[in-house]
């Protein structure tokens, strides 16, 4: 039943606009995590982790064919720049997309692309093992604050799942998705996998929240804290 539910959620999220997201890889442990939040019904389907290999985000007018192409290329050990180059084919409508790719083999060189037709504020910031990207943001400092928190979390040697949760909250506190106003987001997710995992060991999501209701990032924090408590 759980497998069917996740499949339905993935289908619903296949063409979601997405607002702010993050990829983090740890080359020492091989652990990879992705997270995102948006003022849309569901942003869960924007990214995918290939355990032991890397991760890809395809957001804005998220394109499942572009994401699948990226996954195939990560599996066959292509570099992030080769993957982004392939996704620039007009078939994938790149000017309406926002791409981010990090692989464990090339963790020092995350590659992103933000199409001209995506909505402002928009952009991406990267550093070793971290990529932060967003569009339709409330202001131009959102990405800077997310990256700052993510880097601090790595420097403080926090677990990837903790860093991702803090990074989503930083994006929310900085203004989040301009379309949601004070609500910030109506959907959010965190996914993390170890190098040896066949599927992510952490897979939490909030989706389909009504406009004007609770902040999906705050709701995800509660779900995350419950998960962490049970894990402890």
C-alpha positions in Angstrom: 0.0 0.0 0.0 2.9 2.4 0.9 4.5 1.7 -2.5 1.3 2.6 -4.3 0.9 5.8 -2.3 4.4 6.9 -3.1 3.9 6.1 -6.8 0.7 8.3 -6.8 2.6 11.1 -5.1 5.4 10.9 -7.6 2.9 11.1 -10.4 1.2 14.2 -8.9 4.6 15.9 -8.5 5.9 15.1 -12.0 5.2 18.6 -13.4 5.4 20.7 -10.2 6.7 24.2 -10.2 9.3 24.3 -7.5 10.8 27.2 -5.6 13.8 26.5 -3.5 15.7 23.3 -3.2 19.1 21.9 -2.1 21.4 19.0 -2.8 24.1 17.9 -0.4 26.6 15.1 -0.8 29.1 13.8 1.7 32.1 12.3 -0.1 33.4 10.8 3.1 30.3 8.6 3.8 28.7 8.6 0.4 25.5 9.9 1.8 23.3 12.1 -0.4 20.3 14.3 0.5 17.9 16.5 -1.4 15.1 18.8 -0.1 12.7 21.4 -1.5 9.7 23.6 -0.8 7.2 25.4 -2.9 3.9 27.2 -3.1 2.4 24.4 -5.2 0.4 21.3 -4.5 3.4 19.0 -4.5 7.1 19.5 -5.2 8.2 16.0 -4.2 8.9 14.8 -7.8 11.5 17.5 -8.7 14.6 15.5 -7.6 16.1 12.1 -7.5 18.9 10.5 -5.6 21.0 7.7 -7.1 22.5 6.1 -4.0 26.3 6.0 -4.1 26.4 8.1 -7.3 24.8 11.5 -7.1 21.6 13.5 -7.3 19.7 15.7 -9.8 17.0 18.4 -9.4 14.8 19.5 -12.3 12.5 22.3 -11.2 10.6 25.5 -12.3 8.5 23.8 -15.0 9.8 20.4 -13.8 10.3 18.0 -16.7 10.3 14.3 -15.9 12.0 13.4 -19.2 14.9 15.7 -18.3 15.1 14.2 -14.9 15.1 10.7 -16.3 17.9 11.6 -18.7 19.9 13.0 -15.9 19.4 9.9 -13.8 20.6 7.7 -16.6 23.7 9.7 -17.1 24.5 9.7 -13.4 24.2 5.9 -13.4 26.7 5.7 -16.3 29.2 8.0 -14.5 28.9 11.1 -16.6 30.1 14.3 -15.0 27.7 17.1 -13.9 28.8 19.4 -16.8 28.2 16.6 -19.3 24.7 16.0 -17.9 23.8 19.7 -17.9 25.1 20.0 -21.5 22.8 17.1 -22.5 19.8 18.7 -20.8 20.3 21.8 -22.8 18.8 20.1 -25.8 15.6 22.0 -26.9 13.7 18.7 -26.5 13.8 19.3 -22.7 12.7 23.0 -22.9 15.7 24.1 -20.8 14.7 27.8 -20.7 11.7 26.9 -18.6 13.8 24.6 -16.3 16.2 25.0 -13.4 18.8 22.2 -13.2 21.2 21.1 -10.5 23.5 18.1 -10.5 26.1 16.9 -8.0 27.9 13.5 -8.2 30.1 12.0 -5.5 32.9 11.6 -8.0 32.8 15.3 -8.9 31.5 16.7 -5.6 33.7 19.8 -5.8 32.1 20.9 -9.0 28.2 21.0 -8.7 26.7 22.3 -11.9 23.4 24.3 -12.3 21.5 26.0 -15.0 18.6 28.5 -14.7 16.5 29.1 -17.8 15.7 32.6 -19.0 12.0 31.9 -18.8 12.0 31.0 -15.1 10.5 33.6 -12.7 12.4 36.0 -10.5 13.8 36.1 -8.0 15.8 33.2 -9.4 19.3 31.8 -9.4 21.6 29.2 -7.9 24.6 29.1 -5.6 27.1 26.2 -5.2 30.1 25.2 -3.1 31.9 21.8 -2.4 29.1 19.2 -2.1 26.3 21.7 -2.0 23.9 23.2 -4.5 21.1 25.6 -3.7 18.7 26.8 -6.4 15.4 28.7 -6.5 12.9 30.6 -8.6 9.8 32.7 -7.8 11.5 33.7 -4.5 10.3 36.5 -2.3 13.7 38.2 -2.5 17.2 37.9 -3.7 18.8 37.0 -0.4 16.8 33.7 0.1 19.5 31.6 -1.6 22.3 33.2 0.2 20.8 32.5 3.6 20.1 28.8 2.6 23.6 28.3 1.5 25.0 30.0 4.6 23.0 27.6 6.9 23.9 24.6 4.8 27.6 25.4 4.9 27.5 26.1 8.6 25.8 22.8 9.2 28.6 21.0 7.3 31.3 22.9 9.2 29.5 21.9 12.5 29.5 18.3 11.3 25.7 17.9 11.5 24.0 15.0 9.8 22.8 15.7 6.3 19.1 15.3 7.3 19.5 18.0 10.0 21.3 20.3 7.5 18.5 19.9 5.0 15.8 20.7 7.5 17.6 23.8 8.7 18.2 24.9 5.1 14.5 24.6 4.3 13.7 26.6 7.4 16.2 29.3 6.4 14.6 29.6 3.0 11.2 29.9 4.7 12.4 32.5 7.2 14.0 34.5 4.4 10.7 34.8 2.6 10.2 31.5 0.7 7.9 31.4 -2.3 6.6 34.9 -3.1 3.2 33.4 -4.2 2.5 32.1 -0.7 3.1 35.4 1.2 3.4 34.7 5.0 2.6 31.1 4.5 5.9 30.6 2.6 5.1 27.1 1.2 2.3 24.7 0.6 4.5 21.6 -0.1 7.9 20.5 1.1 10.1 17.3 1.3 13.3 15.8 2.5 15.0 12.7 1.1 18.3 11.1 2.2 20.1 8.0 1.1 23.3 6.2 2.2 25.6 4.8 -0.5 24.5 1.3 0.1 20.8 2.0 0.2 18.5 0.5 -2.4 16.0 3.3 -1.5 16.3 6.4 0.7 16.3 5.7 4.4 14.6 9.1 5.0 11.6 10.2 2.8 9.4 12.8 4.3 6.9 15.0 2.6 4.1 17.5 3.1 1.8 18.2 0.1 -1.5 19.7 -1.1 -1.8 22.3 1.7 -4.4 25.0 1.0 -3.3 28.5 0.3 -3.5 30.6 3.5 -3.1 27.5 5.7 -0.1 26.3 7.7 3.5 26.6 6.3 4.4 23.2 4.8 8.0 23.7 6.0 6.8 24.1 9.6 4.7 21.0 9.2 7.6 19.1 7.8 9.7 20.1 10.8 7.2 18.4 13.1 7.2 15.3 11.0 11.0 15.3 10.9 11.2 15.7 14.7 8.9 12.7 15.2 11.0 10.6 12.8 14.2 11.6 14.5 12.7 10.8 17.9 11.7 7.3 16.8 15.1 6.8 15.2 16.9 7.8 18.4 
